[in-house]
């Protein structure tokens, strides 16, 4: 399959490129030289969309690109980068899509469970209401832009939870204090965490890519969300380290400002549509996830 992939050098994208080794990949990257060094010379690389005359040469689009939303304080400049990195690229891709006489038959677009907004522990699935905070507004508009192609191709929007792997994402940031015996719950510890093993994340994208019956919204979260307290206890157990030093909510607000809402609130997100189309999780519980990631 001929695939145009954005966000290929990111934490998820890098693993996805390896999993798609049997396909013809064209990687869109702001720095194609570094991307080639990281991902290998067997793929085709583009530095910008101006190098692309049409999407007619592709069977599928996988659009993962976007500035990380949880990497620091949400300054006005950072908010703008988070927004434009998602909205502008997706808008330009849709314009190329409609300009093509022959169009890709599959489009997979990333989103995030932040679209549901801060919630209590009541479960929410793909049919649930969206939120109205900053993260939710970013995702809502991102999805709306991608949805313009839905009547003309098979569109799968993947709402990604906390992706678990020590190589990156939230887990990589948590590991140093835990390994030094300083890990613990954040704030009250009651906020729900909806997570997914990175291998399940990659497997889900590949499953949706090949399942011609799948379209619409899909939560990329394991079927067993946990509270932050349960999460840190499971992580401490897997690492054979204590998890008894809490991080006060006030400290998180002081360090991260508005962005701390991602850490102090959460959602119990269930992947009902994902399971309905037949996808099976290899790591459905947090204990199975950590057992695989930290096995000796």
C-alpha positions as CSV (number, residue, x, y, z in Angstrom):
1,X,0.0,0.0,0.0
2,X,1.2,3.5,-0.8
3,X,0.9,5.6,2.3
4,X,1.6,9.3,3.1
5,X,2.6,9.6,6.7
6,X,2.9,12.7,8.9
7,X,4.3,12.8,12.4
8,X,6.5,9.9,11.5
9,X,9.5,10.9,13.7
10,X,7.4,11.2,16.9
11,X,7.0,8.7,19.7
12,X,4.2,6.9,18.0
13,X,5.2,7.5,14.4
14,X,8.7,6.0,14.8
15,X,7.2,2.7,16.0
16,X,4.6,2.8,13.3
17,X,7.1,3.3,10.5
18,X,8.9,0.1,11.6
19,X,5.6,-1.8,11.7
20,X,4.7,-0.6,8.1
21,X,8.0,-1.8,6.6
22,X,6.2,-3.8,4.0
23,X,4.4,-0.7,2.6
24,X,5.6,2.1,0.4
25,X,5.9,5.1,2.8
26,X,6.3,8.8,1.9
27,X,7.2,10.7,5.1
28,X,6.4,14.4,5.4
29,X,8.8,16.0,7.8
30,X,10.0,19.5,8.5
31,X,13.6,18.1,8.5
32,X,13.7,15.3,6.0
33,X,17.4,14.8,6.4
34,X,17.1,14.0,10.1
35,X,14.0,12.0,9.5
36,X,15.9,9.9,7.0
37,X,18.7,9.4,9.4
38,X,16.2,8.3,12.1
39,X,13.8,6.2,10.0
40,X,16.0,4.8,7.3
41,X,16.7,5.4,3.6
42,X,14.2,3.0,2.2
43,X,11.4,5.5,2.4
44,X,10.6,8.6,0.4
45,X,10.8,12.0,2.2
46,X,9.2,15.4,1.7
47,X,10.1,18.6,3.4
48,X,6.8,20.3,2.7
49,X,3.5,19.8,0.9
50,X,4.6,22.1,-1.9
51,X,6.7,19.2,-3.1
52,X,3.6,17.2,-3.6
53,X,1.5,17.8,-6.7
54,X,-1.3,15.6,-5.8
55,X,-2.5,12.9,-3.4
56,X,-3.5,10.7,-6.3
57,X,-0.4,8.6,-5.9
58,X,-1.4,7.4,-2.4
59,X,-3.8,4.7,-1.3
60,X,-3.9,6.0,2.3
61,X,-3.1,9.0,4.5
62,X,-2.0,8.6,8.1
63,X,-2.0,12.0,9.7
64,X,-0.3,12.0,13.2
65,X,1.4,15.4,13.1
66,X,1.1,17.8,16.0
67,X,3.2,19.6,18.6
68,X,3.1,17.6,21.9
69,X,0.4,19.1,24.1
70,X,1.8,18.0,27.5
71,X,5.4,19.1,27.2
72,X,5.2,22.4,29.1
73,X,3.3,25.4,30.2
74,X,0.6,26.6,27.8
75,X,2.0,30.0,27.0
76,X,0.2,31.9,24.2
77,X,2.9,31.0,21.8
78,X,2.8,27.3,22.8
79,X,-1.0,27.3,22.4
80,X,-0.7,28.7,19.0
81,X,1.9,26.1,18.0
82,X,-0.3,23.3,19.3
83,X,-3.2,24.6,17.3
84,X,-1.6,25.4,14.0
85,X,0.6,22.3,13.9
86,X,-2.7,20.3,13.7
87,X,-5.2,22.6,12.0
88,X,-3.0,24.0,9.2
89,X,-1.4,20.8,8.0
90,X,-4.7,19.0,8.1
91,X,-6.4,21.8,6.2
92,X,-3.7,21.7,3.5
93,X,-4.0,17.9,3.2
94,X,-7.8,18.2,2.7
95,X,-7.3,20.8,0.0
96,X,-4.9,18.4,-1.8
97,X,-7.4,15.6,-1.3
98,X,-10.2,17.5,-3.0
99,X,-7.9,18.7,-5.8
100,X,-7.0,15.1,-6.7
101,X,-9.0,13.3,-9.4
102,X,-8.1,10.0,-7.9
103,X,-8.2,10.1,-4.1
104,X,-6.8,7.9,-1.3
105,X,-9.4,5.4,-0.2
106,X,-8.4,5.5,3.5
107,X,-7.6,8.4,5.8
108,X,-6.5,7.8,9.4
109,X,-6.4,11.0,11.5
110,X,-5.1,11.3,15.0
111,X,-7.0,13.1,17.8
112,X,-6.8,12.7,21.6
113,X,-9.1,11.8,24.4
114,X,-8.7,15.4,25.6
115,X,-11.6,16.0,23.3
116,X,-13.9,14.8,26.1
117,X,-12.7,17.5,28.5
118,X,-12.1,17.1,32.2
119,X,-14.5,14.5,33.6
120,X,-15.3,12.6,36.8
121,X,-14.9,8.8,36.9
122,X,-18.1,8.1,34.9
123,X,-17.1,6.2,31.8
124,X,-17.4,7.8,28.4
125,X,-17.1,6.2,25.0
126,X,-17.0,7.4,21.4
127,X,-20.6,8.5,21.5
128,X,-20.0,10.8,24.5
129,X,-20.1,14.6,24.6
130,X,-17.0,16.7,24.0
131,X,-15.6,19.2,26.4
132,X,-15.0,22.9,26.1
133,X,-11.5,23.5,27.6
134,X,-8.4,24.2,25.6
135,X,-7.4,20.6,24.8
136,X,-11.0,19.8,23.8
137,X,-11.3,22.8,21.5
138,X,-8.0,21.8,19.8
139,X,-9.2,18.3,19.2
140,X,-12.8,19.3,18.2
141,X,-11.6,21.6,15.5
142,X,-8.9,19.1,14.3
143,X,-11.5,16.4,13.9
144,X,-13.9,18.8,12.1
145,X,-11.3,19.7,9.6
146,X,-10.4,16.0,8.9
147,X,-14.1,15.2,8.7
148,X,-14.5,17.2,5.5
149,X,-13.2,14.2,3.6
150,X,-15.6,11.7,5.3
151,X,-18.2,11.6,2.6
152,X,-15.5,10.9,-0.1
153,X,-13.2,8.3,1.6
154,X,-13.1,6.0,4.5
155,X,-12.1,8.2,7.5
156,X,-11.0,6.8,10.9
157,X,-10.4,9.4,13.6
158,X,-8.3,7.8,16.4
159,X,-8.7,9.5,19.8
160,X,-5.4,8.6,21.5
161,X,-5.1,8.1,25.3
162,X,-1.8,8.0,27.3
163,X,0.5,5.9,25.3
164,X,2.6,3.6,27.5
165,X,6.3,2.9,26.7
166,X,9.5,3.9,28.4
167,X,10.9,5.4,25.2
168,X,8.6,8.5,25.4
169,X,5.3,10.0,26.3
170,X,4.0,10.4,29.8
171,X,5.6,7.2,31.1
172,X,9.1,8.3,30.2
173,X,8.6,11.5,32.3
174,X,7.4,9.4,35.3
175,X,10.1,6.9,35.4
176,X,13.1,8.9,36.9
177,X,11.4,9.8,40.2
178,X,10.0,6.3,40.5
179,X,13.3,4.7,40.0
180,X,14.8,6.9,42.7
181,X,12.0,5.9,45.1
182,X,10.2,9.2,44.9
183,X,7.1,8.3,42.9
184,X,3.6,8.9,44.0
185,X,0.1,10.0,43.1
186,X,-0.6,13.4,41.7
187,X,-3.0,15.5,43.6
188,X,-5.9,13.5,45.0
189,X,-5.0,10.5,42.9
190,X,-8.7,10.0,42.1
191,X,-8.5,11.4,38.5
192,X,-8.9,8.7,35.9
193,X,-6.2,7.7,33.5
194,X,-7.1,6.2,30.1
195,X,-4.0,4.6,28.7
196,X,-2.8,2.2,25.9
197,X,0.3,0.1,25.5
198,X,2.3,1.5,22.5
199,X,2.1,-1.9,20.8
200,X,-1.7,-1.9,21.0
201,X,-1.6,1.7,19.6
202,X,0.4,0.6,16.6
203,X,-1.6,-2.5,16.1
204,X,-4.8,-0.5,16.1
205,X,-3.7,1.8,13.4
206,X,-2.6,-1.1,11.2
207,X,-5.9,-2.9,12.0
208,X,-7.9,0.2,10.9
209,X,-5.8,0.6,7.8
210,X,-6.7,-2.9,6.7
211,X,-10.3,-3.1,7.8
212,X,-12.3,-1.7,5.0
213,X,-15.5,-1.8,7.1
214,X,-14.1,0.5,9.8
215,X,-14.8,4.2,9.7
216,X,-15.7,6.9,12.2
217,X,-14.5,7.6,15.8
218,X,-12.2,5.1,17.6
219,X,-10.8,5.5,21.2
220,X,-7.2,4.3,21.4
221,X,-7.5,3.4,25.0
222,X,-7.3,0.0,26.8
223,X,-10.7,-1.2,28.1
224,X,-9.7,-0.8,31.8
225,X,-9.0,2.9,32.7
226,X,-7.6,3.3,36.2
227,X,-7.3,6.1,38.8
228,X,-4.0,7.9,39.1
229,X,-3.6,6.2,42.5
230,X,-4.0,2.7,41.0
231,X,-1.7,3.6,38.1
232,X,1.2,4.7,40.4
233,X,0.7,1.7,42.6
234,X,0.9,-0.6,39.6
235,X,4.0,1.2,38.3
236,X,5.7,1.1,41.6
237,X,5.0,-2.6,41.9
238,X,6.3,-3.3,38.4
239,X,9.5,-1.3,39.2
240,X,9.9,-2.8,42.7
241,X,9.9,0.8,44.0
242,X,7.8,2.6,46.6
243,X,5.0,4.9,45.3
244,X,4.2,6.8,48.5
245,X,5.4,10.3,47.9
246,X,2.5,12.4,46.6
247,X,2.8,15.5,44.4
248,X,0.4,18.2,45.7
249,X,-2.0,19.7,43.3
250,X,-0.8,23.2,44.2
251,X,2.7,22.2,43.2
252,X,1.5,21.0,39.8
253,X,-0.4,24.2,39.2
254,X,2.6,26.3,40.1
255,X,4.9,24.3,37.8
256,X,2.6,23.9,34.8
257,X,-0.2,26.5,35.1
258,X,-3.2,25.8,32.9
259,X,-1.5,22.7,31.5
260,X,-1.7,21.1,34.9
261,X,-5.4,20.3,34.2
262,X,-4.2,17.4,32.1
263,X,-2.5,16.0,35.1
264,X,-5.0,16.8,37.8
265,X,-8.2,15.8,35.9
266,X,-8.9,13.0,33.6
267,X,-11.4,10.8,31.8
268,X,-12.5,7.1,32.1
269,X,-12.5,6.4,28.3
270,X,-13.8,3.1,27.0
271,X,-13.0,1.8,23.5
272,X,-16.5,0.5,22.6
273,X,-16.4,1.4,18.9
274,X,-12.8,0.1,18.7
275,X,-13.8,-3.3,20.1
276,X,-17.0,-3.4,18.1
277,X,-15.1,-3.5,14.8
278,X,-13.2,-6.5,16.1
279,X,-9.9,-5.1,17.5
280,X,-8.5,-7.1,20.3
281,X,-6.1,-5.6,22.9
282,X,-2.9,-7.6,23.7
283,X,-2.6,-5.6,26.9
284,X,-6.0,-4.9,28.3
285,X,-5.0,-4.2,32.0
286,X,-2.3,-1.8,33.4
287,X,-0.7,-4.8,35.2
288,X,-0.3,-6.7,31.9
289,X,1.1,-3.5,30.3
290,X,3.7,-2.9,32.9
291,X,4.6,-6.5,33.1
292,X,5.4,-6.5,29.4
293,X,7.3,-3.2,29.5
294,X,9.4,-3.9,32.6
295,X,9.9,-7.6,32.4
296,X,13.3,-8.8,33.4
